[in-house]
Amino acid sequence: MLTQRQLFLQHNAQTTLEPLLLEFVKASGMYLYDVEGRKYMDLIAGIGVSNVGHCHPAVVSAVQQQAASYMHIMVYGEFVQSPQVNFAKALADVLPANLNCTYFVNSGAEAVEGAMKLAKRYTHRAEIIACHNSYHGSTQGALSLMGNEEFKQAYRPLLPNIKFINYGSLPDLDLITTNTAAVFMETVQGEAGIRVADKAYFEALRTKCTETGTLLVFDEIQCGFGRTGKLFGFEHFGIVPDILLLAKGIGGGMPIGAFISSHEIMIALATNPILGHITTFGGHPVSCAAGLATLQTILSENITDGVTKKGLLFKKLLQHPAIKEVRGIGLMMAIEFENFELNKKIIDACIVDGLISDWFLHCSNSMRLAPPLIITEEEIGWACGIILKNVQALA
């Protein structure tokens, strides 16, 4: 009989020629458990997904209860489904007044696609601006916004009328004009290796978009729902986007994404033509129930309160001559090494020691740190000890 690994290689589409091939049978809190019962600390939260930890009891209970009531009953936007309504209302309650209307989708990439359509439809403009080294997803529209030619050159032609600016560069903001439908920007650049622009830049960006009638779209698919130490990343900078993109951490482990705007802007998808964006499984009742439970857990357990302190502890402990920099915000961080080869060796050695990390698409010499927000100071100490042990041995 073939093993699960052999079946995986035969029947599951591969995204690289060297998959990690770790086989897990259970996940709980900070940890994943393999077929042999070995425990691994997840230092990347399934790439920014499990913010409240794996299989949080409140999320599991919400999923079970909703699955027993009803699952898919109709395409998004036709029936009044309580899980969708309640989650959308809860999001509106914690967001600024102009972000009061949510369109639920299946993933972050679809949230990007929907927002691109919404921006063009509302402004009647074609041009979209994104950032160099940005990452917004892998579907063709989202890929068109990716600011790294290596990952998209094989799929051209992509969407026209896309321009790129340098994240954090004030002079580049002059490229935003009355021809620009929207600027798509990660509030914190993720795959670029965790880059955070300053408040003055964001204020100037907001002013420029307002002056030109350009919609400002913040992609918080990675940095939203508490990862930066605030519920939403833009809260650090004192400005508000016109459209907000969420996914990953908002579902507590279930697949869901969202693009959020005002009623005035969002209604553009409902006319001329009707059904401006359609999704069969977007806003799936079970995923929305999980999302509401995740948000309620973050709020009721005050999970964001300790995030900044925990991030600073990582930075304090991760000191070594081979570590060029530890940068980031909250529990969204990068450890920079000399090159990819050293970084990959350290990542692989940490996995052998029961610690799971990863690298970044556009910054391969840096190790990703994005653990579940529930990580304790003791667990941070253990994780840093494993990293430093392997840095010392391999650098």
C-alpha positions as CSV (number, residue, x, y, z in Angstrom):
1,M,0.0,0.0,0.0
2,L,1.3,3.4,-0.9
3,T,2.0,5.9,1.9
4,Q,0.3,9.2,2.2
5,R,3.5,10.9,1.1
6,Q,3.7,8.8,-2.0
7,L,0.0,9.5,-2.8
8,F,0.6,13.2,-2.2
9,L,3.4,13.2,-4.8
10,Q,1.4,11.2,-7.3
11,H,-2.0,13.0,-7.1
12,N,-1.6,16.4,-5.5
13,A,-0.4,19.2,-7.8
14,Q,3.1,20.3,-6.8
15,T,4.1,24.0,-6.3
16,T,7.8,23.2,-6.0
17,L,10.1,20.2,-6.9
18,E,11.1,20.0,-3.2
19,P,8.0,20.1,-0.9
20,L,8.7,19.8,2.8
21,L,6.6,16.6,3.0
22,L,5.9,17.0,6.7
23,E,2.8,15.0,7.5
24,F,0.6,16.3,10.4
25,V,-2.4,14.7,12.0
26,K,-3.3,17.3,14.6
27,A,-2.9,21.0,15.4
28,S,-3.6,22.8,18.7
29,G,-2.7,26.2,19.9
30,M,0.9,26.9,19.0
31,Y,1.7,23.3,17.9
32,L,1.4,20.8,15.0
33,Y,1.7,17.1,15.6
34,D,3.1,14.7,13.0
35,V,2.2,11.0,12.3
36,E,4.7,9.9,14.8
37,G,3.4,12.1,17.6
38,R,6.2,14.6,17.4
39,K,5.4,18.2,18.3
40,Y,6.4,21.2,16.2
41,M,6.0,24.9,17.2
42,D,4.4,26.8,14.3
43,L,6.3,30.1,14.2
44,I,4.5,31.3,11.0
45,A,0.8,30.5,11.9
46,G,0.2,28.7,8.6
47,I,1.5,31.9,6.9
48,G,-0.4,34.4,9.0
49,V,-3.7,32.5,9.3
50,S,-3.9,31.0,12.8
51,N,-3.7,34.3,14.7
52,V,-5.7,32.9,17.7
53,G,-3.9,29.6,17.5
54,H,-4.7,26.3,15.8
55,C,-8.2,24.9,16.6
56,H,-9.2,27.5,19.1
57,P,-12.1,26.0,21.1
58,A,-14.4,29.0,20.3
59,V,-13.7,28.7,16.6
60,V,-14.1,25.0,16.6
61,S,-17.4,25.3,18.4
62,A,-18.7,27.9,16.0
63,V,-17.8,25.8,13.0
64,Q,-19.5,22.7,14.5
65,Q,-22.7,24.6,15.4
66,Q,-23.0,26.2,12.0
67,A,-22.2,23.1,10.1
68,A,-25.0,21.3,11.9
69,S,-27.5,24.2,11.0
70,Y,-26.7,24.8,7.4
71,M,-23.8,25.1,5.1
72,H,-24.0,26.3,1.5
73,I,-27.6,27.3,0.5
74,M,-27.2,30.1,-2.1
75,V,-24.7,32.2,-4.0
76,Y,-23.4,35.2,-2.1
77,G,-25.7,38.2,-1.9
78,E,-29.1,36.7,-2.4
79,F,-30.3,35.1,0.9
80,V,-30.1,36.7,4.3
81,Q,-27.7,34.4,6.1
82,S,-27.1,35.1,9.7
83,P,-23.4,34.2,9.8
84,Q,-22.7,36.6,7.1
85,V,-24.8,39.4,8.5
86,N,-23.4,39.0,12.1
87,F,-19.8,38.9,10.9
88,A,-20.3,42.0,8.7
89,K,-21.9,43.9,11.5
90,A,-19.1,42.9,13.9
91,L,-16.5,44.2,11.4
92,A,-18.4,47.5,11.0
93,D,-18.4,47.9,14.7
94,V,-14.6,47.8,15.0
95,L,-13.8,49.8,11.8
96,P,-14.0,53.5,10.9
97,A,-17.5,54.7,9.8
98,N,-16.7,54.7,6.1
99,L,-15.7,51.0,6.2
100,N,-19.2,49.8,6.9
101,C,-20.1,47.5,3.9
102,T,-18.4,44.1,3.5
103,Y,-18.3,41.8,0.5
104,F,-17.2,38.3,1.6
105,V,-15.2,36.1,-0.7
106,N,-13.1,32.9,-0.6
107,S,-9.6,34.2,-0.3
108,G,-7.2,37.1,-0.2
109,A,-6.6,36.9,-3.9
110,E,-10.3,37.1,-4.6
111,A,-10.6,40.1,-2.3
112,V,-7.9,41.8,-4.4
113,E,-9.7,40.9,-7.6
114,G,-13.1,42.2,-6.3
115,A,-11.5,45.4,-5.2
116,M,-9.8,46.0,-8.5
117,K,-13.2,45.6,-10.3
118,L,-14.9,47.9,-7.7
119,A,-12.2,50.6,-8.1
120,K,-12.5,50.6,-11.9
121,R,-16.3,50.5,-11.8
122,Y,-16.6,53.3,-9.2
123,T,-14.1,55.7,-10.6
124,H,-14.5,54.9,-14.3
125,R,-10.7,54.9,-14.6
126,A,-8.4,52.1,-15.8
127,E,-5.1,52.8,-14.2
128,I,-4.0,51.0,-11.0
129,I,-0.8,51.6,-9.1
130,A,0.9,49.1,-6.9
131,C,4.3,48.8,-5.2
132,H,7.6,47.2,-6.2
133,N,8.1,44.0,-4.2
134,S,4.4,43.8,-3.4
135,Y,2.4,40.6,-3.1
136,H,-1.4,40.5,-3.5
137,G,-2.1,37.0,-4.6
138,S,-1.5,34.6,-7.5
139,T,-4.6,34.9,-9.7
140,Q,-4.0,36.8,-12.9
141,G,-5.4,40.1,-11.7
142,A,-3.7,40.0,-8.4
143,L,-0.5,38.7,-10.1
144,S,-0.6,41.8,-12.3
145,L,-0.1,43.9,-9.1
146,M,2.9,41.8,-7.9
147,G,6.0,43.9,-7.9
148,N,8.5,41.2,-8.8
149,E,8.9,40.2,-12.4
150,E,10.5,36.8,-11.6
151,F,7.2,35.4,-10.3
152,K,5.0,36.7,-13.1
153,Q,7.1,36.8,-16.3
154,A,6.0,33.3,-17.3
155,Y,2.3,34.3,-17.3
156,R,2.3,37.4,-19.5
157,P,0.4,39.1,-21.0
158,L,-1.2,40.3,-17.7
159,L,-3.5,43.2,-17.1
160,P,-2.6,46.5,-18.8
161,N,-2.5,50.0,-17.2
162,I,-0.6,48.9,-14.1
163,K,2.2,51.2,-12.7
164,F,4.6,50.6,-9.9
165,I,6.0,52.9,-7.2
166,N,8.5,52.4,-4.5
167,Y,6.9,51.7,-1.1
168,G,7.7,54.5,1.3
169,S,9.0,56.9,-1.4
170,L,7.4,60.4,-1.2
171,P,8.6,61.5,-4.7
172,D,6.9,58.4,-6.3
173,L,3.5,59.6,-5.1
174,D,3.6,62.1,-7.9
175,L,2.7,59.2,-10.2
176,I,-0.8,59.2,-8.7
177,T,-3.0,61.3,-11.0
178,T,-6.6,61.9,-12.0
179,N,-6.1,58.9,-14.3
180,T,-5.5,56.6,-11.4
181,A,-8.5,54.4,-10.2
182,A,-6.8,53.1,-7.2
183,V,-3.5,52.6,-5.3
184,F,-3.2,49.1,-3.9
185,M,-0.7,48.9,-1.1
186,E,0.1,46.5,1.7
187,T,0.0,48.5,4.9
188,V,3.0,46.5,6.0
189,Q,4.8,44.9,3.0
190,G,4.9,41.2,3.7
191,E,6.8,39.2,1.1
192,A,9.2,42.1,0.7
193,G,10.6,40.9,4.1
194,I,8.4,43.0,6.4
195,R,8.8,46.7,5.5
196,V,7.0,49.4,7.3
197,A,6.8,53.0,5.9
198,D,6.6,55.9,8.3
199,K,3.5,57.9,9.3
200,A,4.5,60.9,7.2
201,Y,4.5,58.8,4.1
202,F,1.0,57.4,4.8
203,E,-0.3,60.8,5.5
204,A,1.0,62.1,2.2
205,L,-0.3,59.0,0.4
206,R,-3.8,59.6,1.8
207,T,-3.7,63.3,0.8
208,K,-2.6,62.6,-2.7
209,C,-5.3,60.0,-3.2
210,T,-7.9,62.4,-1.9
211,E,-6.7,65.2,-4.1
212,T,-6.8,63.1,-7.3
213,G,-10.0,61.2,-6.5
214,T,-8.1,58.0,-6.4
215,L,-9.3,55.2,-4.1
216,L,-6.7,54.1,-1.5
217,V,-6.8,50.3,-1.1
218,F,-5.0,48.8,1.9
219,D,-4.1,45.1,1.7
220,E,-4.2,43.9,5.2
221,I,-4.5,40.2,4.3
222,Q,-1.3,39.4,6.2
223,C,-1.1,42.3,8.8
224,G,-4.8,42.5,9.8
225,F,-6.6,41.1,12.8
226,G,-4.1,42.0,15.5
227,R,-0.8,40.9,13.9
228,T,0.8,44.3,14.2
229,G,-0.3,45.0,17.8
230,K,-3.4,46.8,16.7
231,L,-6.5,45.2,15.2
232,F,-5.8,46.8,11.8
233,G,-2.4,48.0,10.6
234,F,-3.6,51.3,9.3
235,E,-4.4,52.3,12.9
236,H,-0.7,52.9,13.5
237,F,-0.7,55.7,11.0
238,G,-3.8,57.8,11.7
239,I,-5.3,57.4,8.2
240,V,-8.2,55.4,6.8
241,P,-8.3,53.7,3.4
242,D,-11.3,53.7,1.0
243,I,-11.2,50.0,0.6
244,L,-9.8,47.4,3.1
245,L,-8.7,43.9,2.1
246,L,-8.8,41.1,4.7
247,A,-8.3,37.3,4.6
248,K,-5.9,34.8,6.2
249,G,-6.2,35.5,10.0
250,I,-9.8,36.6,9.9
251,G,-11.2,33.0,9.6
252,G,-9.4,31.4,12.5
253,G,-8.2,28.6,10.1
254,M,-11.2,28.6,7.8
255,P,-11.0,29.9,4.2
256,I,-12.5,33.4,3.9
257,G,-11.6,36.8,2.5
258,A,-13.3,40.2,2.3
259,F,-13.1,43.6,0.7
260,I,-14.7,46.3,2.7
261,S,-15.7,49.9,1.7
262,S,-18.6,52.3,2.1
263,H,-22.1,51.7,0.9
264,E,-21.7,54.6,-1.6
265,I,-18.7,52.9,-3.2
266,M,-19.8,49.2,-2.9
267,I,-23.2,49.8,-4.5
268,A,-21.4,50.4,-7.8
269,L,-21.1,46.6,-8.2
270,A,-24.9,46.3,-8.1
271,T,-25.8,48.3,-11.2
272,N,-24.8,48.7,-14.9
273,P,-24.4,45.8,-15.0
274,I,-26.0,44.0,-12.0
275,L,-24.0,41.2,-10.4
276,G,-20.8,43.1,-10.8
277,H,-19.0,40.6,-8.7
278,I,-20.3,37.0,-8.3
279,T,-19.1,34.2,-6.0
280,T,-20.7,30.9,-5.3
281,F,-19.0,30.1,-2.0
282,G,-17.9,33.6,-0.9
283,G,-19.2,34.3,2.6
284,H,-19.6,30.6,3.3
285,P,-21.7,30.3,6.5
286,V,-19.2,28.0,8.3
287,S,-16.3,30.3,7.4
288,C,-18.3,33.4,8.5
289,A,-19.2,31.8,11.8
290,A,-15.5,31.0,12.3
291,G,-14.6,34.6,11.4
292,L,-17.0,36.0,14.0
293,A,-15.7,33.7,16.7
294,T,-12.2,34.7,15.8
295,L,-12.9,38.4,16.1
296,Q,-14.8,37.9,19.3
297,T,-11.9,35.9,20.7
298,I,-9.4,38.5,19.8
299,L,-11.5,41.2,21.5
300,S,-12.7,39.2,24.6
301,E,-9.2,37.8,25.4
302,N,-7.5,41.1,24.6
303,I,-5.1,39.2,22.4
304,T,-3.6,42.3,20.7
305,D,-2.6,43.8,24.0
306,G,0.6,41.7,24.4
307,V,1.6,41.6,20.7
308,T,3.9,44.6,20.7
309,K,5.7,43.4,23.9
310,K,6.2,39.9,22.5
311,G,7.6,41.3,19.3
312,L,10.1,43.4,21.2
313,L,11.1,40.3,23.2
314,F,11.9,38.5,19.9
315,K,14.1,41.4,18.9
316,K,15.9,41.5,22.2
317,L,16.7,37.8,22.2
318,L,17.7,37.4,18.6
319,Q,21.2,38.9,18.9
320,H,24.1,37.3,16.9
321,P,26.8,38.6,14.6
322,A,25.3,36.5,11.7
323,I,21.9,38.2,12.2
324,K,22.1,41.4,10.1
325,E,18.7,42.7,11.3
326,V,15.5,41.8,13.0
327,R,12.8,44.1,11.6
328,G,9.0,44.3,11.8
329,I,6.0,45.4,13.7
330,G,4.2,43.5,16.4
331,L,4.4,39.8,15.6
332,M,5.1,40.3,11.9
333,M,8.9,40.1,11.6
334,A,11.9,39.1,9.5
335,I,15.3,37.9,10.5
336,E,17.8,38.9,7.9
337,F,20.9,36.8,7.1
338,E,23.7,37.2,4.6
339,N,22.1,35.1,1.8
340,F,19.3,32.7,1.0
341,E,21.6,29.6,1.3
342,L,22.4,30.4,4.9
343,N,18.8,31.3,5.7
344,K,17.5,28.0,4.2
345,K,20.0,25.9,6.1
346,I,18.9,27.5,9.4
347,I,15.2,27.1,8.5
348,D,15.7,23.4,7.7
349,A,17.7,22.8,10.9
350,C,15.1,24.5,13.0
351,I,12.4,22.2,11.5
352,V,14.5,19.2,12.5
353,D,14.5,20.7,16.0
354,G,10.7,21.1,16.0
355,L,10.4,24.7,15.0
356,I,8.6,25.7,11.7
357,S,9.6,28.8,9.9
358,D,9.9,30.0,6.3
359,W,11.4,32.6,4.0
360,F,9.9,35.4,1.9
361,L,9.1,35.4,-1.8
362,H,10.8,38.8,-2.5
363,C,13.4,38.6,0.3
364,S,14.8,35.1,0.4
365,N,17.6,35.9,2.7
366,S,15.2,36.6,5.6
367,M,13.4,34.2,7.9
368,R,9.7,34.8,8.6
369,L,8.4,35.2,12.1
370,A,4.7,35.4,12.4
371,P,3.5,33.0,15.2
372,P,0.0,32.7,16.5
373,L,-0.6,35.8,18.7
374,I,-1.2,33.6,21.7
375,I,2.5,32.7,21.9
376,T,3.9,33.0,25.5
377,E,7.1,34.7,26.6
378,E,8.4,31.2,27.6
379,E,7.6,29.9,24.1
380,I,9.4,32.9,22.6
381,G,12.4,32.1,24.7
382,W,12.5,28.5,23.5
383,A,12.0,29.4,19.9
384,C,14.8,32.0,20.0
385,G,17.0,29.5,21.6
386,I,16.5,27.0,18.8
387,I,17.1,29.7,16.2
388,L,20.3,30.9,17.8
389,K,21.6,27.4,18.3
390,N,21.3,26.8,14.6
391,V,22.7,30.2,13.6
392,Q,25.7,29.5,15.8
393,A,26.2,26.1,14.2
394,L,25.7,27.1,10.6
395,A,26.8,30.7,10.2
